[in-house]
Amino acid sequence: MPGFVEKPEPIQVPGLVHLHTGKVRELYQNADGDLVMVASDRTSTFDWVLPTEIPDKGRILTQLSLWWFDQIADLVPHHVLSSDLPPGAPADWEGRTLVCKSLRMVPVECVARGYLTGSGLAEYNETRTVCGLALPEGLVDGSELPAPIFTPATKAAVGEHDENVSYEEVARQVGADIAAQLRQATLAVYSRARDIARERGIILADTKFEFGFDGDTLVIADEVLTPDSSRFWPADQWQPGRAQASFDKQFVRDWLTSPASGWDRKGEQPPPPLPEEIVAASRAKYVEAYERLTGTSWS
């Protein structure tokens, strides 16, 4: 059963209560009831959390999310209260920790797609739809869609797949008004981010968001618009009809599915440790994505 190859023991910090170990993040609660999110350097693929970490990954994800929160602040409020290190926290938490509002989370992965690939492509090839939305004939892997679409999914536990669902199913689960708010916010944020990325020579193919409520106000939460939650493609290499070069975990996926790894993806054994050159190449892609998007160097 996929999951953690080696599940880590959470660090205990006085004044913080550990709530949850996620694929990448550790979640705590402080004495004020706020959530403290700590992004580790763990990486996951094929529903496994791998035994090998990517140095600086958690800091890059955190700092890139903070940059994006600033870019979309006029569209939807975010959950971040502070990025200061909590008292008594280990020094390694610096730069990878966010203190956030505790929200009433909506149990839906809010996915926006501007291009066809991944699970959307698989569904399209069978039915010419994605999440029940009809699409034109003749699209291929990497095709730009006529307009961005909202393709939600149910949230899955670690080691399990999120499952694409229709908008109507989301409305049935959370109510028509909340479903409409989720769709509007998701597409607005995607469109803003797509345009910003395009100016920097990057295609934002698709991305996923999580939302919660602070009272009656919809708030965007978790990470946003990182290589872990989005597909970023270099625009100058985009070529529909094939798999695209990307800024995400493709180096890791490619090695794990190559003869060099010796791993059987369909077998029962967990993935092996990553070699140093794959770790270095993956880290370099995270750094490049950060630097190209923000226009600042990673130090």
C-alpha positions in Angstrom: 0.0 0.0 0.0 1.6 3.3 -1.0 2.2 6.0 1.7 5.4 6.9 3.5 8.5 4.8 2.9 9.8 5.9 6.2 7.3 8.0 8.2 9.1 10.7 10.2 8.6 11.3 13.9 7.4 14.9 14.4 9.6 17.3 16.2 8.1 18.3 19.6 8.1 22.0 20.4 7.0 23.5 23.7 3.8 25.4 23.3 2.9 23.6 20.0 0.6 20.6 19.7 1.4 18.4 16.7 -1.8 17.7 14.7 -0.8 16.0 11.5 2.0 14.7 9.3 1.3 15.3 5.6 3.2 14.3 2.5 5.3 17.5 2.8 4.0 19.5 5.7 3.9 19.1 9.5 0.9 20.8 11.1 0.8 22.1 14.6 -1.4 24.3 16.7 -0.2 27.1 19.0 -1.7 28.3 22.3 -3.8 30.9 20.4 -5.4 28.2 18.3 -3.6 29.2 15.2 -2.1 26.6 12.8 1.6 26.4 12.4 2.6 24.8 9.0 6.2 23.6 8.6 7.2 22.6 5.0 9.7 19.8 5.0 12.1 18.8 2.2 10.2 15.6 1.6 9.1 14.8 -1.9 6.3 12.5 -3.1 5.4 10.8 -6.3 3.3 7.9 -7.5 1.5 8.2 -4.2 4.7 7.4 -2.2 6.5 9.8 0.1 10.1 9.0 -0.8 12.9 8.3 1.7 15.2 10.9 0.0 14.8 14.7 0.7 15.4 17.5 -1.8 17.5 20.2 0.1 15.8 23.6 0.5 12.6 22.4 -1.1 10.4 23.3 1.9 11.8 26.8 2.1 11.4 27.3 -1.7 7.7 26.2 -1.5 7.1 28.5 1.5 8.8 31.6 0.1 7.2 31.1 -3.4 3.7 30.7 -1.8 4.3 34.0 0.2 5.2 35.8 -3.0 2.1 34.5 -4.8 -0.2 35.4 -1.9 1.0 39.0 -2.4 0.2 38.8 -6.1 -3.4 37.6 -5.6 -4.3 39.5 -2.4 -6.9 41.6 -4.1 -8.7 38.6 -5.5 -9.1 36.5 -2.4 -7.8 36.8 1.2 -5.2 34.2 2.4 -4.6 32.5 5.7 -1.1 33.6 6.6 -0.8 35.6 9.9 3.0 35.5 10.2 6.2 33.9 8.9 8.1 34.4 12.1 9.7 31.5 13.8 7.6 30.3 16.8 9.4 30.6 20.2 11.4 27.5 20.9 11.2 26.1 17.4 14.4 24.6 15.9 16.5 26.9 13.7 15.9 24.6 10.7 12.3 25.8 10.7 13.4 29.3 9.6 12.0 30.2 6.2 9.8 27.1 6.0 7.2 28.0 8.7 3.9 29.8 8.4 1.5 30.7 11.2 -2.0 30.7 9.8 -5.6 31.3 10.6 -7.5 28.2 11.6 -10.2 27.8 9.0 -13.2 25.7 8.4 -11.8 23.9 5.4 -13.8 22.9 2.3 -13.1 19.2 1.5 -12.5 19.8 -2.2 -9.3 20.1 -4.2 -10.0 23.1 -6.5 -8.2 22.5 -9.7 -8.0 24.9 -12.7 -6.8 23.8 -16.1 -5.7 25.9 -19.0 -4.0 23.1 -20.8 -4.8 19.4 -21.3 -2.6 16.8 -19.6 -2.4 14.4 -16.8 -5.7 12.9 -15.5 -7.6 15.4 -17.6 -6.1 14.1 -20.8 -6.8 10.5 -19.7 -10.5 11.3 -19.2 -10.7 13.4 -22.4 -9.2 10.5 -24.5 -12.1 8.3 -23.2 -15.1 10.6 -23.2 -14.1 14.0 -24.7 -14.9 15.5 -21.3 -13.0 16.6 -18.2 -15.0 16.4 -15.0 -18.2 16.3 -17.1 -17.2 19.4 -19.2 -17.4 18.8 -22.9 -14.2 19.8 -24.8 -13.6 20.2 -28.6 -12.3 17.3 -30.7 -8.7 17.1 -31.7 -7.0 18.0 -28.5 -3.7 16.3 -27.6 -1.3 16.2 -24.7 -0.3 19.8 -24.0 -3.1 21.5 -26.0 -4.3 24.9 -24.7 -8.0 24.8 -23.9 -10.4 27.4 -25.4 -10.7 28.8 -21.9 -9.6 27.8 -18.4 -11.9 25.2 -16.7 -12.7 24.3 -13.1 -12.1 20.6 -12.6 -12.5 19.8 -8.9 -11.4 16.6 -7.1 -12.2 15.0 -3.8 -9.3 15.1 -1.2 -7.6 11.8 -0.6 -5.6 10.4 2.3 -1.8 9.9 2.0 -1.1 7.1 -0.4 -4.5 7.4 -2.2 -5.5 9.3 -5.4 -7.6 12.4 -5.4 -10.7 11.6 -7.5 -11.9 14.0 -10.2 -15.6 14.9 -9.7 -18.1 17.1 -11.6 -19.1 20.6 -10.5 -22.6 19.3 -9.8 -21.2 16.8 -7.4 -19.3 19.6 -5.6 -22.5 21.6 -5.4 -24.3 18.5 -3.9 -21.6 18.0 -1.3 -21.0 21.6 -0.2 -24.0 23.6 -1.5 -24.6 25.6 -4.6 -23.5 28.9 -3.2 -20.1 27.6 -1.9 -19.5 25.7 -5.1 -20.0 28.9 -7.1 -17.6 30.8 -4.8 -15.0 28.0 -5.2 -15.2 28.0 -9.0 -15.1 31.8 -9.3 -12.1 32.2 -6.9 -10.2 29.3 -8.5 -10.5 30.6 -12.0 -9.8 34.2 -11.0 -6.6 33.2 -9.2 -5.5 30.9 -12.0 -6.1 33.5 -14.7 -4.0 36.1 -12.7 -1.2 33.6 -12.1 -1.2 32.4 -15.7 -0.7 35.9 -17.0 2.1 36.7 -14.5 3.8 33.4 -15.4 3.4 34.0 -19.1 5.3 37.3 -18.8 8.2 35.3 -17.3 8.3 32.7 -20.1 6.4 30.1 -18.1 3.2 28.3 -18.9 0.9 27.5 -16.0 -0.8 24.4 -17.4 -2.9 23.7 -14.3 -2.9 24.1 -10.5 -4.8 23.2 -7.4 -5.9 25.3 -4.5 -7.5 24.6 -1.1 -10.0 27.0 0.5 -11.6 27.4 3.9 -13.9 29.8 5.6 -13.0 32.4 8.2 -16.6 33.1 9.4 -18.4 33.8 6.2 -15.3 34.8 4.2 -13.7 32.4 1.7 -10.0 32.2 2.3 -7.3 30.6 0.2 -5.0 28.2 2.3 -2.1 25.8 2.2 0.5 26.4 -0.5 -0.3 28.2 -3.7 1.2 28.1 -7.2 4.3 26.1 -6.4 5.9 23.3 -8.5 4.3 20.8 -6.1 0.8 22.1 -6.6 1.0 23.2 -10.2 2.4 22.2 -13.6 4.8 24.9 -14.9 6.2 24.4 -18.4 9.0 26.5 -20.1 7.1 28.4 -22.8 9.9 28.2 -25.3 9.8 24.4 -25.2 6.0 23.9 -25.3 5.0 21.6 -28.1 1.5 20.0 -28.0 1.3 16.3 -28.8 4.0 15.1 -26.4 4.9 15.3 -22.7 6.2 18.8 -21.9 9.4 19.8 -20.1 8.5 20.9 -16.7 9.6 22.5 -13.4 8.1 19.9 -11.2 9.1 16.4 -10.0 9.6 15.0 -13.5 13.3 14.2 -12.9 12.2 12.0 -10.0 9.4 10.3 -11.9 11.6 9.7 -14.9 14.3 8.0 -12.8 11.9 5.9 -10.8 10.3 4.5 -14.0 13.7 3.9 -15.7 15.6 0.6 -15.6 18.3 2.4 -13.6 16.0 2.5 -10.5 15.2 -1.2 -10.6 11.8 -0.3 -9.1 8.5 -1.9 -10.2 5.9 0.8 -10.0 3.1 -1.9 -10.0 4.8 -4.1 -7.4 4.5 -4.1 -3.7 8.0 -2.8 -2.8 8.5 0.9 -1.9 10.6 3.1 -4.2 14.4 3.1 -3.6 16.4 6.1 -2.4 17.2 8.7 -5.1 20.7 9.1 -6.4 22.6 12.4 -5.8 22.4 13.6 -9.3 18.6 13.2 -9.4 18.4 15.1 -6.1 20.6 17.9 -7.5 18.7 18.2 -10.7 15.3 18.3 -8.9 16.6 21.0 -6.5 17.9 23.0 -9.4 14.4 23.0 -11.1 12.7 24.2 -7.9 15.3 27.0 -7.6 14.9 27.9 -11.3 11.1 28.1 -10.9 11.4 30.4 -7.9 13.9 32.7 -9.6 12.1 33.0 -12.9 8.7 33.7 -11.3 9.8 36.1 -8.6 12.7 37.7 -10.4 14.9 37.3 -7.4 17.8 35.0 -6.8 17.6 32.1 -4.3 20.1 32.4 -1.6 
